[in-house]
Amino acid sequence: MKFYDCQTAPSPRRVRIFIAEKGVEIDTVQVDLGQGEQFTDEYRAINPDCVVPALQLDDGSCISEVVAICQYLEDKYPEPSLFGVTAEQRAASLMWNSKAEQQGMSACADAFRNHAKGLKGRAIPGPDSYEQIPELAERGRQRVAAFLEKLEHQLAGHEFLAGSHYSIADITAMIVVDFAKRLKIPMPDDATNLQRWYDAVSSRPSAAA
């Protein structure tokens, strides 16, 4: 296997943390997004969507979506489980991971990509060009703040996002909180449950991946 990564991008970091939690080693290739390496013919042959992460399997096929990559690794390396061991745990993990993606990651991406000067004409990742919409940047910031409030409410009664087990949902949500910090969107001052959870998940060795 070969993992195509970019050290500075949030999405591949989710997979790096997942890999670190599994305790496996996978050959890694850095794709320099700032230099446009994702648009080269060489990388397009691996992932025509021109985004990272991507996991190239030994047969040459490629998995290019975060959850699909993580599910593949979960099946290949089932211990420790990062989706849950019961049907209920798996459902909760996937549900909260989807919420973190849709309400957190996508909101951060809107706030960032529709505002950053270096991304003019590149408001959406991938091979096609889309102009920035400033209103989407502001709406994204509002959505991020609302999602942080939702995390605080959910974590009031749970050790981790999907319950008592650390899961892929915690990885995604931690990345959202870190992404929000880069956007200067802080946790609410009274978010004691969110802070307690964040301190716990960000202190795991895998968080440094």
C-alpha positions in Angstrom: 0.0 0.0 0.0 1.0 3.6 -0.5 -0.6 6.6 1.2 -0.7 9.9 -0.6 -0.7 12.7 2.0 -0.2 16.4 2.5 1.2 17.3 5.9 -0.6 20.6 6.1 -4.1 19.6 5.0 -6.9 18.6 7.4 -8.4 15.7 5.5 -5.3 13.4 5.2 -4.5 14.1 8.8 -7.7 12.2 9.7 -6.2 9.2 8.0 -2.8 9.7 9.5 -4.3 9.6 13.0 -6.4 6.6 12.1 -3.2 4.8 10.9 -1.4 5.8 14.1 -4.2 4.5 16.2 -4.0 1.2 14.4 -0.2 1.0 15.0 0.6 0.1 11.4 3.2 1.5 9.0 2.3 2.5 5.4 4.6 3.9 2.8 3.7 7.6 2.4 4.1 10.0 -0.4 3.8 13.8 0.2 1.8 15.7 -2.3 2.6 19.4 -2.2 -0.8 21.1 -2.7 0.8 24.6 -2.6 2.9 23.7 -5.6 -0.1 22.1 -7.4 1.3 18.6 -7.4 -2.2 17.3 -7.2 -2.8 18.5 -10.7 0.1 16.7 -12.3 -0.5 14.0 -14.8 1.3 11.6 -12.5 -1.1 12.2 -9.6 -4.2 12.4 -11.8 -3.4 8.9 -12.9 -3.7 7.8 -9.3 -6.6 10.0 -8.3 -8.4 11.9 -11.1 -10.2 14.0 -8.4 -6.9 15.7 -7.7 -7.3 15.7 -4.0 -5.7 14.0 -1.0 -5.8 11.7 0.8 -5.6 8.6 -1.5 -4.6 5.1 -0.6 -3.1 3.1 -3.5 -3.4 -0.7 -3.0 -0.9 -3.3 -4.1 -2.9 -4.1 -7.2 -2.7 -0.5 -8.3 -6.3 0.4 -7.5 -7.0 3.5 -5.4 -9.3 4.5 -2.6 -9.7 8.2 -2.4 -12.3 9.1 0.3 -11.4 9.4 3.9 -14.2 7.2 5.3 -13.6 4.6 2.6 -9.9 4.5 3.4 -10.5 4.2 7.1 -13.1 1.4 6.6 -10.6 -0.5 4.4 -8.0 -0.2 7.1 -10.5 -1.1 9.8 -11.3 -4.3 7.9 -7.6 -5.1 7.3 -6.5 -4.2 10.9 -9.6 -4.7 13.1 -7.8 -4.0 16.4 -8.3 -1.6 18.0 -11.7 -1.0 16.6 -12.3 2.7 15.6 -15.8 2.2 14.3 -17.2 0.2 17.2 -17.6 -3.5 17.9 -21.4 -3.7 18.1 -24.0 -2.6 15.5 -25.1 0.2 17.9 -21.5 1.5 18.3 -20.8 1.4 14.6 -24.0 3.2 13.8 -23.3 5.9 16.4 -19.7 6.3 15.2 -20.7 6.7 11.5 -23.6 9.0 12.4 -21.4 11.4 14.4 -18.6 11.2 11.9 -21.1 12.2 9.2 -22.3 15.1 11.4 -18.7 16.2 11.9 -18.0 16.1 8.2 -21.2 17.8 7.0 -21.6 20.4 9.8 -18.0 20.9 10.8 -15.5 20.0 8.1 -17.5 21.4 5.2 -18.3 24.6 7.1 -14.6 25.1 7.9 -13.8 24.5 4.2 -16.3 27.0 3.1 -15.0 29.6 5.6 -11.4 29.0 4.5 -11.6 28.4 0.8 -14.0 31.2 0.1 -11.8 33.7 1.9 -8.1 32.8 1.4 -6.4 35.0 -1.1 -4.3 32.1 -2.4 -7.4 30.2 -3.3 -9.0 32.6 -5.7 -10.7 30.6 -8.4 -10.2 27.4 -6.3 -13.1 27.6 -3.9 -13.8 23.9 -4.2 -11.0 21.3 -4.2 -10.6 19.2 -7.3 -9.8 19.6 -11.0 -12.4 22.2 -11.8 -12.2 26.0 -11.0 -14.9 27.7 -8.9 -14.9 31.3 -7.9 -15.0 32.3 -4.2 -18.3 33.5 -2.7 -17.6 35.7 0.3 -21.1 35.1 1.7 -20.3 31.4 2.0 -17.2 32.2 4.0 -19.3 34.1 6.6 -22.0 31.5 6.6 -19.3 28.8 7.1 -18.0 30.6 10.2 -21.5 30.7 11.6 -22.0 27.0 10.9 -18.7 26.2 12.6 -19.7 28.1 15.7 -23.0 26.3 15.8 -21.4 22.9 15.4 -19.0 23.6 18.3 -22.1 24.3 20.4 -23.6 21.0 19.3 -20.4 19.1 20.3 -20.7 20.7 23.8 -24.2 19.5 24.1 -23.4 15.9 22.9 -20.4 15.6 25.1 -22.3 16.6 28.3 -23.4 13.0 28.7 -20.7 11.1 26.9 -17.0 10.5 27.3 -16.5 10.4 23.6 -18.6 11.7 20.7 -20.3 8.4 19.9 -20.5 7.2 23.5 -18.0 5.5 25.7 -15.6 4.4 22.9 -13.0 6.5 21.0 -13.9 6.3 17.3 -13.4 7.8 13.8 -16.0 10.4 14.9 -13.6 11.8 17.5 -10.8 12.0 15.0 -12.9 14.0 12.6 -14.3 16.3 15.3 -10.9 17.0 16.7 -9.7 18.0 13.3 -12.7 20.4 13.0 -11.8 22.0 16.3 -8.2 22.4 15.2 -9.3 23.8 11.8 -11.6 26.2 13.6 -8.7 27.5 15.6 -6.8 28.2 12.4 -9.9 30.2 11.3 -9.8 32.0 14.7 -13.1 30.5 15.7 -12.6 29.5 19.4 -14.5 27.2 21.6 -17.3 28.9 23.5 -16.0 30.1 26.9 -18.4 27.9 28.8 -17.9 24.8 26.7 -16.4 22.7 29.6 -17.5 19.4 28.2 -16.0 20.2 24.8 -12.7 21.3 26.4 -12.6 18.2 28.6 -13.0 16.0 25.5 -10.6 18.0 23.4 -7.9 17.8 26.1 -8.3 14.0 26.2 -8.3 13.3 22.4 -5.6 15.8 21.5 -3.3 14.3 24.1 -3.4 10.9 22.5 -0.1 10.1 20.9 -1.9 9.6 17.5 -2.9 13.3 17.5 0.6 14.2 16.7 0.5 12.3 13.4 
